[in-house]
Amino acid sequence: MKAAVLRALVAAPLLLLLASAGSPLLQPLLPAARTVMGWAEPAFAVQSLQFLLQSDGERLRAQVAIARPVAVGERLVMPHPRGRAYAQVPAAQAWYAPLLLVLLLIAWPAAAWGEALLRAVLALPALALVMALDLPLVLLAEIWKLLLDAHDPGGWKLLVAWSDLLRSGGRVITGVLAATAVLTVACALERLRFARRRRPSSSTATGLTRQAASKTQPC
């Protein structure tokens, strides 16, 4: 336990320093974010997605147009050639869940180098998932809030509910769940690899070999 806390204390400042680089690290991810927004809400066409430096820090700003008729409550909102909507969110929010995910993976002890390597590999899709579930969907939720306020006050939308959840501690939940999934899968794969290596090449495996293998049981 002490070793895990020590690793977390050492890694946390380094991760925060990396995250402080801000938009240069996130800029290459903007095309992927636009793709996620298109998948999540096909009725919206993302015209632009860019970082803006404001007095309260960097913000991610989206310009969106309605590409097809959208049902909002009992009304049908039609596309307009000049119709545009804007939404922006603090760019720093993009780091909350990923930093927690990486911090937990570093802090949690690995039984072997093979397991640590599996964690590193599995962390990549996990990071992509938690980031895709965050700011792209929050930006869409901001646009939907505008539509609901104008045409269906008090209406409900899943994207808006998800955004509210993230803002009220959901980023901690997604980071912890993603880290738990990575640790569980990495441990299971390492156990499988270990079990295959333990299979005796002949029926005359010695007790000494079995005893040595049991001492290196992973996870």
Number of C-alpha atoms within 10 A of each C-alpha: 9 8 11 15 14 11 17 18 13 14 17 17 11 11 16 12 11 12 19 13 10 17 20 11 11 16 13 10 14 17 11 13 21 19 13 16 22 16 11 15 14 13 16 22 17 22 13 13 20 13 20 15 12 9 7 7 11 17 20 23 18 23 18 20 21 20 16 14 14 15 13 19 16 8 11 11 15 12 16 12 8 7 11 14 17 18 20 21 18 17 19 16 17 22 21 17 26 27 19 21 25 23 21 22 23 21 20 17 16 18 14 14 10 17 23 20 14 17 23 16 13 17 22 11 13 21 18 13 14 21 23 19 21 23 24 24 20 23 24 24 22 20 21 20 21 15 19 18 12 10 17 15 13 10 13 14 14 10 20 21 13 17 21 14 13 20 14 10 10 16 24 18 15 23 24 20 16 25 26 15 16 23 23 14 15 24 22 15 14 23 16 13 14 16 13 10 11 13 11 12 8 7 7 7 11 10 9 9 11 13 10 10 14 11 8 11 13 18 15
